[in-house]
Amino acid sequence: MELEMIRRLRAINRGVALVVGLGLLTCAGFVLLDIILRQIGTSLGGTEEIAGYAMALATAWGMSYTLLELGHVRIDLLRSRAGSLGRALFDVFAMIVMSGVVVMIAIKAWPVVERSLVNGSRANTPLETPLALVQVPWFAGWVWFAIMSCLTTLAALSLLLLRRHAETESFVGAFAEQETLQ
């Protein structure tokens, strides 16, 4: 059950990653077009602002994909010397800490979004972008990451309690070790 849930979450995150990647590619095309237009004396304007928004959205939504692809940075000095149970304990501890931090970020991000919604805040730039237009999907990305992190932690805890230590390796282990184990 736990591994099936992780498989499905990976599939969802791959779809999200494709959408985010297409958004970044579109943004890069927009910036490239602006650079070309600047060479002939005109500009679309606002490319820096839009690129910044794209990066914030890509980061918020990309964290979940990175989590299940074992791409987050880990310091594994002790973990790599432990047995199957020890590695699983380190992994679950790391996931509990990460989940706590990410949930706190998502909670603290809401007042920022709420203030923009209530005040109808706009960027202090020539585009005067309504901030909620960017902050709502940014916040949703952090909430998704918090949900993903908590579900992953619960799956790892469940496998740990069922004494299926080695199975946690595939979704909360360390990427560098995955390469050496195969």
N, C-alpha and C positions, 0 to 999 in steps of 0.2 A: 504494500500500500504506500509506504513512504517513498520508495524509489519510483513508483508510478506517478506520484504527485510531483516529484522533482522533474521527471521526464516531461510532464505536461507544462510545468512552469518554465522549463527550458525552451519548449516549443513556443510558448507565448512570448517569452523574452527575445527569441530570435526574430519573431514578427515585429516586435517593438524596435529592435535594433535595425531592421531593414527600413522601417519608416523613418527612424532618426537618421540613418545613413542617407536616405533620399533627401531629407531636409537639409543635411549638411552639404550634400552635393549641389542642391539647388542654391543654397547660400553661396557656395564657392563660385557657381556660374554667375550669380548676381554680382559678386565682387569682381570677377574677371571682366564682366561686361562693363562695370564702372571704371575699371582700370583702362580698358580700351577706349572708352568714351573720353576719359581724361586726356588721352593722347591727342584727341582731335578738338580739345577745348571745351568740352561740356562734361557733365557728371549727373548721375542719378541722384546722388546725395543720400546720406543716411546708411551707407553700407557698413560703417564701423558699428553703428548702433544695432543694426539688424544682425550682424555677425556675432556681436556680444550676446544678444538674446538667443541666437541659435546655439552658441556654446553653452549657455546656462541650461537650456532645455536638454541638449545632448548629454550633458554631465548628469543632470538629475535622472533622466530616463536610462542612461547607459549604465548606471551603477548596478542595477538589478541584473542586467545581462552579464556584466563583469563578475558579479558575485557567483553565479552558477557556472561560469566558465573558469572559475578559480583564478581570476586575474587580479584580485586585490593583493596588495603587498603584505607579505607575512615574514616575520623574523622567526625562523625555524631552527635555531641553534639547539635548543633542548628537544623539541619535537622530533627531529630527525634521528635522535639517539634512543627514542622510546620504542617500546613494542606496540602492537596493535591497539591494546587498551589505552596505553599512555598517549598515543597519537590521537585516538578518538577523544580522550578527555581534554587534551590541548585544543583540538578542533572545536569541541562543543563550548569550551570556555571562551575561545575567540569569537564564536558566533553569538554567544550571550552578550558579550561586551559590545560587539558590533551592533547587534539588534538594539541594545539600550541606547547607544549613541545615535543611531539612525532614527529611532522613534522620537528621541528628544529633539533632533533637528526638525523632523516633520511637525512636531508640536509647536516648536518655536517659530517655524516658518508661517504658520497660520495667521498670527497677528499682523504680519507684514501684508499678506494678501487681503485680510479683512479691512485693514486701514485703507488700502488702495481702492477696494470696492466701495466702502462707505463714503470716502472723500472724492471718488471719481478721479483719482490722481493720474496725472500725465507726466511723461518724461520731460525733463527740463532740457529739451533738445529741439532742433528745427522740426523734427517729425512729430513732436508732441504725442508720442505713442501712449495710448491708454495703458497704464502699467498692469492693470488686471488682465489684459489680453496676453501678457507674457507670464505674469506671476501665477495665474491659475494653473496653466499646464506645468509650470515649474514646480509648484506645490504638489500637484498630482503625481509628478515623477518621484518626489521625495516620499509621498505616502505609499506609492507602489513599492519603492525600495524598502520601506519599513515593513510593509506586509510581506514582501518576499523574504526579507531577512528573518522575520519572526517565524514564518512557515518553514523555512530551511532549518532554523534552530530547533523547532519542534520535531521535525523529521529526524534530525541528527540525535536529539535527546531520546526519541522513541527507539531508534536503532541501538543506541547505547544501553538503554534499559533492557532491551531484548537480547543483549550480549552479541549483537551483530556488528562488532566494532569495525571490521574491515570494510563493511559496506558504506560507512560514512565517508570513507576516503574519496569516493568518486564525486562528491558534491560539496564537501567542506574541508577537504584535504589541501595539500599544498601542490600547486601546479608543477613546480620543479621536481618534486618527488614522483608525480604521476608519470613523467617522462622516463624516469629511471626504473619505475616499477613495471613498465610495459616491455 
